[in-house]
Amino acid sequence: KNRIAVMTSGGDSPGMNGCVRAVVRKSLAQGCESYCIYEGYEGLVRGGDLIKQMRWEDVRGLLSEGGTSIGTARCKAFTERPGRLKAAKNMIDKGINALIICGGDGSLTGADTFRGEWPGLLEELVSSGEITPEQRNEFQHLNIVGLVGSIDNDFADTDATIGCYSSLARICESVDSIDATASSHQRAFVIEVMGRHCGWLALMAGVSTGADFIFIPENPPAQNWEDQMCGIIKKHREFGKRKTIVIVAEGAIDSELKQISPTQVKDLLSNRLKLDTRITTLGHVQRGGTPCAYDRQLSTLQGVEAVMAVLDATPETPSKFIAIIENKIIRSPLIEAVALTQEVAKAIAAKDFKRAMDLRGPEFAE
Ligand code: F6P
């Protein structure tokens, strides 16, 4: 009998709960046993009460809840082999032979490493007498499927990560709220948004709210960006615009790869353009709250597909993640997408910004 466990890992994102609900219910509907691993990889390493068998009703009401109700953590122990050995033992104790992880690229890469090491880990557990040779034979293959949960939308080979549209909507609502004061007082606001090394949230928020200027890591501004930005904003003001909104991605850099800070932008607007300027850092407000309809749908469809991918997998199947491309939910090789995701950072470090933009996808080019 298949025993499928689901876990959330890395930063929480709206829609992770929808994944948990869909995986649990689809597993049960397919006649499998379902388990939740609480607190991410921490739970896998610590085992015990942190690995719980789930019933249909245990995930009731989760679809509309933000964050992840089964918890998440950044776990150092799992990055080291002894931690992974404990994790393997805990899984075998519970009879779990498949793991579905909803998390970012780091969490999904960790899962694939675990799968690669699995036969060696089992041998070690047999040698130390922690599992029997029969158990090793029964649990020979570990099945891994990834779901990409992150507000950053920074994963290659999928159009959207679970949570990015909820976060984008929340950023837009926040900018709309700031607009009231900006227009009333004719102020300028420099708004910092999250995204780690990815500018998707900043770019899409800027387009969606009609921002005056946007800073993202993949396409740093021209060398004379101070003159350029001030020129544009001055022109907008001359056209009668009463407010100024500049969006800065938290990973924004200039063409020399130096970080662009909201304070630097604020000082420029205050000193050169004499605008009454404030900084708003949206912070974790943009990661919380209820998931939008799109993330509820995406997490449900992808959670269901993840269970089907587990049931269809053979020992030879490379680890998969569930993507959405042009509105189709598909299974894609995990490791290629992770490698492609890392290419963006390499392109930026090499100052090949055109390649960085191309790798991010068509929305960036447009
Ligand atoms: O990956 C999601 C994210 O919110 C990033 O946008 C941000 O850089 C990071 O996590 C913040 O992490 P933490 O909540 O651990 O400070």
Residues whose N, C-alpha, C, O or C-beta is under 5 A from the ligand:
A	BS01	F6P	G11 I151 D152 M194 G195 R196
